[in-house]
Amino acid sequence: MGQTEWQNLLKRHANPHTFDSNISWSHSLRKLTFQHGPESELILKLAALEQNGHTALFDARIPPPPSGSAEQRRQYNAYRSAIKPLADHLKLMKEVHSHSLFLCAFWAQVSEKQSNPFLSTNTTQMCINAAVAWAKVLMAHRTFHCNPNCTTPKYDTEKSYLWNVDSIWEVSNDWYTAGFTLALAYDVLYQRMSSAQRTVVRSALALLVMKRWTWGVVDETTPSNPNAETHPHRIVSNWGMYHSNLYLTNLAIEGETGFVPYAQHILSQSNAVGFNAKLNRKFEALINAYMTHSVYPDGSSFEDGYTYHTAFREGSLGFLAAHRRGHNLLATPRFRNIIHNVAQMFEPWQCAPLVGHSSGGGLGYPAFVGLFRYAYPDGVLPQMVWAQRFGKRFANDANCRTWWIQTMTQMVVFGDEHQQNLDDVADAPETLPPAAKKHFPLAYVSTRRGLIIARSSYSQMSSYMHFDARPDSFYLGHDNADRGAITFSALKRRWLDDLPWEHNFDSRKHSLMHIDGLAQAVKAPSVTILKAVDTLSSTIASADLTYTYNVQWAQAWQGPSIGTGDVLEYRQDGSTYKKMYTFADPEEHSPWDLGWPMEDDAVDIGFERNMTMKGYPHLAAFGMNEWKRHYREKHLDYFIRSIVMARSDKDRVGYGVLVDSVSAGPGKHTFESYLILQDDVDLEKASSSCDQSRCKIVVSSPAGESLEVHVLVLGNKASFRIERFDGHKRLIVKSVREVSEEVWIALYPRNRDPGRFEMVREGKHVRITSWDVTKFFRVRETHHTVEERLRPMSFTA
C-alpha cells in the first residue's frame, strides 16, 4: 500500500471520536479481531520462539556444493535434522490463523497512535518477533524439505509441497505459509523493524515468490492453463483472481535487496533477485484480462456468486494494489456496474445473503462489499450494500458475519470509518433518496447473463424474485441443471429456493417443471429470453426452455475430443446412479442460435459471427467444445416459462406469478411443478386443498408469516404433495393431460392479515385480484409470452 497510505489508514482507525463509539466500525473490528491478532495463541507462541532464542536453530547456512565432501554433507544433514522441530511449527498455520501476523501488526500500530493506548507498549515488539520467527520457520521448513530439490509429494502431511515450484501455486499454499499477511505485516512494521529483522522477513518472502506460477500466470498456454498475456479471452474464471495474494507477497519486496546467506544462495542458483518482475507483469496482465473478459459490461458475470465470494474475496487487495500502480480498474464503468449488479443480488433485508446459488450464492464472504465502499466511499449504492450487509448489527449479530473470518485482513484494510450514522442507512434500500433509485431500479435484466431480478417495492418486506435464464451456458464450469429456475423471497425471508453446489446436477432439486419425470440434465444448454419488460405495475419476463429440456451437453472439461462423461440416471425408487456416456454429436449451433442477444457481437470477449459451439479453442478457460445428445426420446414441441412480479401502491409486499406453457406431443403426460421450500416452513392443512383445475396451498413460517400458493391448470385433476427429498423439503403440484398444459402458480405472501387474493381463468385471460387491485394476464400463443392486458392497473370495489 505504501507507507503514506498505511499511516493514513492507521490514523483513521485510531481516531478516538469514532474508534471508541459502540456503533463504530473500527470499534467492532477491534473487538472481533483481537482474538486472532495481538491476543492469538499463535502470535504468543511465535513471539516466544524468537524471544527465547529457539529460532536460532536456523542459522541461514548455505548447503554444501555438489562437489562437497562427505563430512560437509554429513554436517549439513545433521543441521537439517536439528532444525526440524522449528520447521514443524509450520503445521500451526491454518486458514483462519493466516491473518494473525497482519492483525497483530495493524492493531499494535493503531494503539500506539492513540493518546491512551489500548495495548501494552511492548505489543509492537511482540508482533515483530512473531513475524521474524515465522520467516525463520518458513526458511527452516524449506531447508529441511529441499535437499536441494523440492520435488515432493503433493498434499503430504508435512506440507513439503509448498516449496515445489514445479507445481501450481494455489490459495491453500498462502493459507499454510501466511505469505501475503506476512508481507502486509512487513509493510506496516517496516519502520519499526531493525535492518536485520527486515532482511530475515524479506528473505522468506523472496523464497515464496521465486519461480512461482499459477493459473493464468504461465509462459505457454496449455489446454488447462491459459497465458493471460497471449490469450486474454480465456481468462473467464474466478481463478483469475483467486491466487492474487501471491501478487501482494511479491509487491512487498519490490526494489529491495539484501538477504540472509541461505536465501541469497537459493535465489542466485535460480537467477532470481528477490522481487519477481515476470510474476508481477503476468499478474497485472491477468487482472486486466479478468476484468475485461470475466465480467460483462453491465457488471454481471457467468459465475454469479463465485465472482464475489472467490475472485473478489481473494483478489480484492490485488485489485487495489494494481489500481494504485496505474491500472485503472476501479474507476471504470464496468467496475461500477459490478456494484449495481451485486446490489440487486442481495435479498432486500439487512444481513440477507446474496442469491446466486448455482455459482456460489448463499455465502457471506464480505471482502467485496468492503472493496466497493472503499473505492467509492460517497457512493449511495456502495453505502447501501455496506449497510445492508453489515449495518449497526454487525458487532452483535453472528448472522451478519457469516464466513467473515476468512477475510479479516481485507475487512480491516477496507474498514474505513463511516461518514454517516449507520442507523441512517440500516433500513436500506427503502430509505434511498429519489436520485439514487435510478441506479437501483425495481427490475434488473442482464441480457448476456440471462438474469432477471424483480422486486415489488423498496421495502425490506417486498417480494423479490430471481429468474435464471442464461444464454451463456456454453462457458465451462459450474455446470448444472437449473435453467429457468427461480427463487422467491418476501416478508424478510426466503420461501422458494434453488439449491446450490452439490445439488446442481439433479433437476429435482430445483424449482422446475418435470414432464413425465424429466426436466433437464447436466450440462443443460443455453436459454433464449423472449421478453423482459417492466412497467410501473409489473415486471414480466419469458424464456424459451425447449432446447434445454430436449438436449443435454457433455461437461466440456475434456476439450475438443468427443465428449464423454457421467450421466445421471434415475432408478424406479427415485435414487440416482452415474453412467458413463459418449456424446458423439457436435453442437453445430452458434451462441446466437441458442439465446445470445442477436444485437450483441460480444467482440470484447472474443466472439466471431461465424463461430459455432462445436470447437472454438480461443474462447473461455478451456475453449468452447460442446458435444450433445438427445435427452428425451420424444422432444417437447415447446416449453416456455414466464414470471411476473406484480406491484401496487396499496400493497408494498406485492406478489409473484410463475407460468409454464408446454406441449409434450401426442399422448397423456404427467406435469409436475417442483417448488423447493425452505426447511422451516410447514403446510397449513386446513387452508390447503385442490378442486379440479384449481389449488390453494398455504405454507407458514415459525414466525407466523405465510405464503399462499394459488394454482391453475388446464387439466381437471390438479393435486399437490409436500415431501422431503434428499434432505430437503419440496412442494410438487401435479396435473395429467393430453398433449399440452399451462400451469399458473401465484405466490402471495401475507403477514398475519390474510388480505384478499383470487386467481381465476376467464376465457383466454387469467384474472388476479390482490386486495382491491385487479390485473388481467394471458399467454400469447404466437410466442408464448405473458401479456398484461390492462395498463395501468384497474381498481375494483
Secondary structure, 3 states (H helix, E strand, C coil): CCHHHHHHHHHHHHCHHHHCCCCCHHHHHHHHHHHHCCCCHHHHHHHHHHHCCHHHHCCCCCCCCCCCCHHHHHHHHHHHHHCHHHHHHHHHCCCHHHHHHHHHHHHHHHHHCCCCCCCCCCHHHHHHHHHHHHHHHHHHHHHHHCCCCCCCCCCCCCCHHHHCCCCCCCHHHHHHHCHHHHHHHHHHHHHHCCHHHHHHHHHHHHHHHCCCCECCECCCCECCECCCCCCHHHCCCCHHHHCCHHHHHHHCCCCCCCCCHHHHHHHHHCCCCCCCHHHHHHHHHHHHHHHHHCCCCCCCCCCCHHHHHHHHHHCHHHHHHHHHCCCCCCCCHHHHHHHHHHHHHECCCCCCCECCHHHCCCCCCCHHHHHHHHHCCCCHHHHHHHHHHCHHHCCCCHHHHCCHHHHHHHHHHHCCCCCCCHHHHCCCCCCCCHHHHCCCCCEEEECCCCEEEEECCCCCCCCEEEEECCCCCCCCCCCCCCCCCEEEEECCEEEEECCCHHHCCEHHHCCCEEECCECCECCCCCCEEEEEEECCCEEEEEEECHHHHHEEECCHHHCCCCEEEEEEEECCCCCEEEEEEEECEECCCCHHHHCCCCCCCCHHHCCCCCCCCCCECCCCCCCECCEEEECCCCCCCEEEEEEEEEEECCEEEEEEEEEEEEEEEEEEEEEEEEEEECCCCEECHHHCEEECCEEEEEEECCCCEEEEEEEECCCCCCEEEEEEECCEEEEEEEEEEEEEEEEEEEEEEEECCCCCEEEEEECCEEEEEECCEEEEEEECCCCCCEEECCCCCEECC
